[in-house]
Amino acid sequence: MNRPVPAGSLNLLSNLGIVCLMKLNNQSNYSICLLCWPCLMLVTTLQTRKLQVIMDTFTDSAQRTGQALSGIRVLDIATFLAAPFCGTILADFGADVIKIEQPDRGDSLRQFGTPAECGDTYMWMSEARNKQFVTLDLRTPEGADIFREMVAKSDVVLENFRPGTLEKWGLGYEALRSINPGLIMLRVSAYGQDGPKKDEPGFARIAHAFGGLSHLAGAPDGPPVVPGSTSLADYISGLWGAIGVLIALQHRNQTGVGQSIDIALYESVFRLLDEIAPVYAKFGTVRGRLGADVANVAPHSHYQTASGEWVAIACSNDRMFERLASLMGQPGLFDNPRFANAPARAQHREEINQIVAEWVGSKAYDELTALCSGAGVPCGRVNTIADIFQEPQFQARGNLMSVCDTRFGDTVIPASVPRLSETPAHFKNLGGALGADNEEVYSRLLGLCQDKLHQLKASGVI
């Protein structure tokens, strides 16, 4: 038997550290079991104990799978990569992530990358994994109503439309939180929800350029280049988004209140550019491109071995350089004023790089790496993907996951990160076909019958 929880009592429970909540039809309705009222009196009297009992419709699922996010339902209405990658991370660790796509064409990520025989790309295969796939046209009145019903029974919405688009459809955050006060919405866009550029389009490449990363990538006398992955800003924004969602979930556990999370692609990149902002503010220094080198330490670069392989060597402090100097048979280098400390070596970067390059170039790869490993000098091969597939460390850590899928056949995808000891990631499925789970999701979540689903499909709503 349950008794409704008055708002004041809910606040008191939260202040005392008690979260005795039962999720009913939607996140905005709470009740407290009658058995818990004595607990409230006990804690009020003792003022020393805290009791947290979180009860929701997925408790059995959480116990069964051992995944930390079991019971969290996420609606992913975003496209391409940034916000959807957040959904993939959450799905890896147990969240019920429902990917919602346009009925006619689906997510553009399906066509981004190397195509597979099934019609979707390998990018979609890997990055849309562990989700369920439904179609729904949010632009139609009936589609919007169905989405609102889903929001009432969900925890998180992921979106990356241009600012104002969802508001135009009557599906902005304020409108949705009136349905579900505990709703958390992640909003990823090129420039964020405010500012003079908020209405402009953008992708990861634009974010790399605007956020300052592209200026740093490339040879000193060459043009700015792509900093490794064209999609780097998308992946980083997805990671920031996952952090934001988890913070918001914790806040909701404490207060029952949801919130929106606003991420701009460019600021996800800019936040990672070490000291360039404070150094410019203090000294007016504009860092330029350094190729394989870094600004403040040396030797810290890429060098080619006698057998042709490239390696990275990183002497990030004086101790590491002293080890390398001794290993090269030149311990006097560390006593030389030009190389005695990090600022001096950075000032004479070309000279010390030449010394290290000549030494590395005199050694075959196997000999070099054995010497560096024995001396405690950080050294690693510049791997190709072919090297990675043969690398014992990747194999030992299970970084390459072999899977068999009815649509893609036998394939390999990157394993989930991080590795958790008690609630590890679980693999369920690769990126599915458009609308593959319409019947299962809509019947389970909203109780829609076959006739209704056929009607919605015929009218283009799903």
Secondary structure, DSSP 8 states (H G I E B T S, - for coil): -EEE--HHHHHHHHHTT-EEEE--SSTT--EEEGGGHHHHHHHHHH-S---EEEE-TTHHHHHHH--TTTT-EEEE---SSHHHHHHHHHHHTT-EEEEEE-TTT--GGGGSSSB-TTSSBHHHHHHTTT-EEEE--TTSHHHHHHHHHHHHT-SEEEE---TTHHHHTT-SHHHHHTT-TT-EEEEEESS-SSSTTTTS---HHHHHHHTTHHHHSS-TTS-----S-TTHHHHHHHHHHHHHHHHHHHHHHHHS---EEEEEHHHHHHTTSTTHHHHHHHH-------TT--SS-SSEEEEE-TTS-EEEEE--SHHHHHHHHHHTT-GGGGGSTTTSSHHHHHHTHHHHHHHHHHHHTTS-HHHHHHHHHHHT--EEE---HHHHHH-HHHHHHT-EEEEEETTTEEEEEE--SS--SSS-------S--TTTTHHHHHHHHH---HHHHHHHHHTT--
